[in-house]
Amino acid sequence: MILRATGSIFRTTVLFPTPISSNNNRIDYSHFLNNRRRTKATSVVCGLRSYQKRKPPSMVISKESVSVIHALKLAKNSDEKLNQVLKSKLLRLLKADVLDVLAELQRQNQLHLSLKVFEFIIGDEEDRCDDTLVLSLYSDMILLLGKNKMVEMAEEMFDRVVEKGLKPDTRLFNEMIGVYLQVGNKEKAMEVFGTMKGLGSWCLPDELTFTILIRSLMKNGENELVESLKKESFDYVNAPGKFVQKVQQIHAKRRVNLVV
């Protein structure tokens, strides 16, 4: 933990979340949790005034969930012990708490434990979950696998969605594009992009699709392909002129930061 004074306020950088108890017997992890792209370090402002805003319920994790996470970590080197924790502790949690456990393990990049909890949820809940939730669970796992460069496992996850008769949504395709770009496979990324365009109105490329592709390709000097994507974005993105300008500005700032 690093403290830096700024007037009467201290700014602290926390590398591991510190539970903050609240009145409703739940622990507030709202400074540390993020539903999509998560960072390892988080700045928390502390001072004479309260800078905390009211956080949505989904950003709060219960004490029971924290206890299960600790138990899973202690048992992670033994599949037998892990299965015991899953059946005796995780199974007893509320559905929302189970999802919180998975989200927190993913945030901490606990790949093995995340896969275990994911399979437990899918096996126990899939038939009772709506398609939107199931697709979201698969997307989150593909995102985590991509961060760990586990391309084949990510592909298997994607194939499972198709085999189950579900229609992959835009986010699922975006995560697969991200997986391939993580390992520098632009050919497969563009192949997924091409598949999206051919599926019809229920699964179209969006701003995130073009942002991921353009930024990655600009970084690797694929200028011709970048210009082609910019032109294509006009058919899919609202206010495409502003969108392209924003992507270029962000890329330019990153290049300046690298030079400095």
N, C-alpha and C positions, 0 to 999 in steps of 0.2 A: 504494500500500500504506500502511495506517495502523496504527501500533502503539500500543496502550494498555496501560500497566502495571497489573497487578493482583497485588500481593504479589511473589512471585518468578516470576510467570507473565505473559507478554505475549500479548495477543490481537491478531491481525492480520486485517484484512479484505482479501481478495485479489479483485481485480476480473477477473483473467484467470488461468487455471490454470497453476500451476508444476509441471512434471513431477517426480515423486519416484521415483527408481530403486529397484527392489527386487531381491532376490537371484535371482529367476527371470527376469531380463532383461526384465521388463515394467515399465511406468510406472504408478504408482498415482494415478489420478484420483478416488479414492473420495470425497474431500472435495467434489468439484465435480459429479459426475455424479448424476443422479436419473432414474429410469425414467419418471416422469410429469411433474408440474409442477416446473419448474426455476427457480431464482432466479439473478440475475445476479451477486450478491455472496455470498461465503461466508466465514464466520468459522472460523479455524483456531487452535486453542489450542496454544501452544508454551511449554515450561518445563523445569524440571529433571526432572520425571517424564514418562513416556510416557503420553499420553492416547489413543493410537491403539488402536482395537479391530480385531480381524481382520475384514476386509471380504470379501464374497462375490466369487468370480472374475469375475462379470459387471460389477463395478465397476472392473475393471482394464483398461487399454488398452495394447496392445503398442507397442514402439518403431516397428515396421514400420507400424502403423496411424497413428501420429503423423506419420511421414514422408510417408505418402500424403495425409494431411490438409493438410500444408504444401504439397505439390505441387499439390493441387487448388486451394488458395487462390491460388497463384502463377499458375495457368492459368485462373482463373475468368472473365477478360475475353475469352477466345478459346474458342469451341466446339471448334475443331480441336484446340487444345492440351489441352482438357479431355478430349476423347475419347481422345487419346493416353495421358493419365494413367490413365484408366479401364481401357483395354485393356492397358497395359504394367505398371501398378503395382497397381491395385485388384484386377484379375483374378488376381493372383498370391498374394493374401492368403488365409488360411484363412477359412472361412465366418464363424466367430465374430468374427474381426477386421474383416471387411467390415461386419458389423452394428454393431460398435463405432464404426467410422468414421461410419456414418450417424447413430448416436445422438449422437455428439459434435458433428457438424455441426448437428444439430437443436438441441442444447443451446446452441450459440453463435448460434442464429437465422440460420444461413447458408441462407436459403431456396432460392436458386438452386442452390447446390451440393447441398443435401439432395435436391432434386427430381431432379437428375442422377443421384446415387448411387442413389436409390430406384428410378428407372426402369431403371437398370443391373441392380440386384438382381432386380427383378420380371421383367425380360426374360430374365435368365440362370437364375434359380432357381425361378420360380413353380411350374412343373410338378413340381419336385422337393421343394417345401416342403409341409408339412402345412398344412391350412386355418387352424389356430390361429395359426401364424406369419404367414401372409399377411394375415390380418385384423389382427394386431397391427401389421404394417408400415403398412397403410393407415390404421389408427387414429392412429398416431404422426404421419403426414403430415397428416391432417385436423386434428389438434391444432395443428401448426405453422402450417398455413394459416389456421386460426381466429385464432391470435395475431396474424397479419399482416393479418387482415380480408380475406382472399382467399376470399370466400364462394363465388363461382362455381366456382373451382378445387376447393374442398372438396366441393361438390355433385357435380362431375364424378368425383372420387375415389370418392365413395359410390356413384354410379351404376355405376361400373366393377365394383365388388364384386358388385352385383346382376347385372350383365350376364354376369359370369363364372360365374354359377350358385352363388355362395357365399351362405351365410346370414349376414347381418350380425348380430353379437352385441351384447350390451348395451353394451359399451364403445364400439363404433363409433357406435351411436345416441347415447350420451352425448356423444361428441365433436362430433357434428353439432348437438346441442342447444346445446353450448357455442359453436359457430361462430355460430349465429344470435343468441345472447344477447350475443356480443361486439359485434355491430352494432345491438343494440337491437331485433331483430325477434322479439318475443315470440310473434307469431302463428305463425310458422314453427316456432319452438321447441316450442310446444304441439302443433302438427300432428305433429311427429316423435314427441313423447311419446304422442300418441293412437295413432300407428301401432305403437309398441312394445307397447302394451296389447292390440292386436288380433292379435298374432303368435302368442300361445300361450306355453306354458311354457318353450320353448327361448330366449326373449328377453324377459325381463320387466324392468321398471324396478327399480332397486336404490337403496340409500341415496345413492349419488353422483348418480343421476338427480334425486331429490327435492331433494338439497342444492343442486345447481346451479340448479334452477328456483326454489326457495323463496328462496334468498339474493338472486338477481337480481331477482325480483319484489318482494321486501320493500324492496330498495333503491330501486325505482321507485314505491313506494307502491301496488302492486297488491294491497291487503289482502284483497279478496274472493276473488281467485284464489288467493292464498296459503293462506287458510283452507280452500279446497276441496282443495288439494294436501295439506295436512296430514291431512285426513280420509282422502284416498285412500291416503296412505302406510301406513295401518293394514292395508291389504290386501296390502302387498308387503314391508314392512320388519320385521325382527325387533326386538322391544322398541320399538315405534313411539313410545310415550310418552317414553322417554328420548331417542330420536332427535329428536323435535320440540323437546324442551327444549334439547338440545345446539345445534341450529341457531339457535334463538332467542337463546341466550346468546352465541354467536359473533357474531351480527348486532348484539346490544346492545353488545358490547365494541367492535366496529368503529365504531359510531355515537359512543360515548364518546371514542374516540381521535380521531375527526374533529373533535369539538367542542373537545377540549383543544388 
